Every structure is written in structure tokens, then in C-alpha cells.
Amino acid sequence: MRVKKIISDYIVPIVIAFILAMLIRQFIFYKVVVPTASMSPTIQVNDQLIVTKVYNRNSLKRGDIVVFNSKELNEELIKRLIGLPNDTISITESGKVYVNGKLSDQPYVVYNGGKGGTYKVPAGEYFFMGDNRVNSLDSRYWKNSYIQWSDIKGKARFIVYPFNRIGLLK
């Protein structure tokens, strides 16, 4: 009788909580730690972020901060979405970004610079840049400048640590 009570009072709730935690991480959201300064000042090195899974291509918008898998670098990266499928991205030597011929307002960029050029984003693929443009290994520098839809993992939504930086990402 005592063993049944222990199982029903302690073991079952722990197992249920564990299963729920695994399901939430697999299908809803997860946490990442930022390893580089490529998104500074928006995101700092060692910031911990909550990332929501992305299941619908239409939910991705220019300016979103996205977590994706880079097959070329064989690692998970966090960058800002600049180009959607079929966009033409032009970056001047001074760092101004034009999307389909229109100057893109990017108030989050403080450290501008780096490689310029023109990029035609293929259907089903995306173009990314870091906010710290002079210190970001992003689409401008990769052999294949684009990330496929299947490699996109989620949108970074909140900074949860350090506590003095807690808040929504913009």
C-alpha cells in the first residue's frame, strides 16, 4: 500500500512533468546561449534566449531574429532575416542595405560595414546578416549565401538571462 502511494504521489507526476518538458522543447520552444558578438548590441555574448519553433513560412518576416542550422559551418547560428525568397539584396560599400531596390530601415545596426554586393535570393531560401555588420560571418561571406527553409529552427523571442537584460527581442 505504501509503495503504491509513493508511486502515485511522486513518481507519476515526475514522469508526466518530464514527458511534458520534452514535448514542449520538441514542438514549441527551447533555449539557446549566444556564442558570438555578431548580433551586438541587440544580443550580447552569453545571452540566453527563448526560441519559438517555426512551422509556417509565412510567419517569417524581414527583420526577425532567426535561429538556423548552417550546413556550411556545421553549427547553429543566430542572425537577422534580411532577404525572403525571390528578393534582391544590394549592399553598398558604406553598408546600406537595399531590398528590391528600396533602402531598408535597420535602426538595430550600430556597427555597420563589411562586404557589399548584390544577392538574388532563390525560391525557398533566405538571406541573413548579423546586427554587428563588421563582426558578423553571415550570408555575405558564405560559399552558399542562402539558408534553406528546412534548416530554419525558430525565431528568437526573449532574452531570459542575464537578468538585467530580460525582455522581448526587437
N, C-alpha and C positions, 0 to 999 in steps of 0.2 A: 504494500500500500504506500509506504513512504517513497519508494523508488518511482512509482507512477506519479506521485505529487511533484517530485523533483523534476521529472521529465516534462510534465505538463506546465509547471510554473517557470522553469528556467531553460531547459534545452530547446523546446519547441519555439518559444519566442526568439531565442538567439538564432536558430536556424532560419526562421522566417525573415528576421532582420537582415541576415547575411544574403539570402536569396533576393530580397528587395533591393539591397545595395548593389548587388551585381547587375540586376536588371536595369536599374536607374543608370549606372555607369555605361552599360552597353547600349542603351537606347535613348537616353535623354540628355545627360550632361556628364562632364568629367573635369578634372583639374589638371592644369599644366603649370610648369615652372619655366620662366623665360630665361634662356641661357646667354643671350647676347644683347647688345645695345642697339640693334638695328631698328627698333621701334621707339627709341628715345626721342623726345621726352614723354610721349604718350604712355609707354610701358618701359619700366626700368629692369635692369638685370636682376634676376631672382624674384621678381614679382610673381605671385601665384594667381592664376586666372581660372575662372569658371568658363568652360566652353560648352555651348549647346550644340548638339548634333544637327546637321543639315540634311534634310531628306528631300527638299524641293528646290530645284534650280532657280525657280522664280523668287525664292526668298533671299537670294544673293543680290546685293546692291553695291554699286560703286561706293567706295569709302568704308565698307565693312572690314573689320579686322578678322582675318580668317586663319584657321589652323589647317595645314595640309601636309601631305607626305610628298617630299621631293625624292623621286626615284634617282635623279642625277646625283644628289648629295647623300642619298640614303639616310635621311633624317626628317623629323617632323619640324616644320617651320611655322612662324607666325609673321604674317605680313598684311599690308593693306591691299584690298582688291581695287585695282585701278582700271583694268580692262575686262569687259564682258565679251562673250563670243561675238565675233564679227566686228568688233571695234577696231579703229585705227588709233594707235597711241603715238604721239610725237613728243619727244622730249628735247628741249633746246639745250645748248651748251651752258646756259645760265641756270638750268634746272626747271624751267617752266614746263608744265605738262598740258598737252592738248589732247582731248578725247574727241575723235570725229571732227576735228577742226575747231573745236571750242575750248578756250582756256579753262582748265579745271581749277576750281577754288579749293585749295588744300590748306586751310589755316593750321592744321596739325603739324605741318612740316616746318621745322625750325632750322635744321641743318641741311640746307639744300646743296646739291652738286652731284658729282659722279658722271657716269656715262650718259650721253644723249643718244638719239636715234629715232627711227620710226619703226613701229611694230604693228603688223596686221594680225590680230588675234583670230586663230582658226575657230570654226564652229565647234562647240562643246568644250572649249578650253578658256583659260583665264590668265590674266597678266597681273603680277603683284610687285609692289615696291614697299620698302621699309620707310618709316617716317623720318629716320635719320639717314637721309639720302647719301651722305658722304661716307657712311659707315654701314652700308647695307649690301650684302650679297643677295641680290634679288633678280627678277626676270631679265633685267638689262645685261646681266653677266653670265647667265646660264647658257649652255650649248643649245638646249631647247628652252626658249624663253617662256614657255606656256605650261600651265598645270591643267591636267585633265579633270573633268568633273568627278571621276571615280576616285581621285586622290584627295579630294576635299573632305575634311573630317568634321569641321564645325566652325561656329562663329564665337570669337572671344567676346564675352559679355560683361564680366565683372572682375575687378581686382579684389581678391579676398585677403591678400597678405602682401606686404606688411600692413598692419592695422591702420597706420596713419595715411595710407593711400587707398583704403577701401572705397569702392564706388563703381559706377557704371563706366564702361569704356565708350568713347565717342570717336 
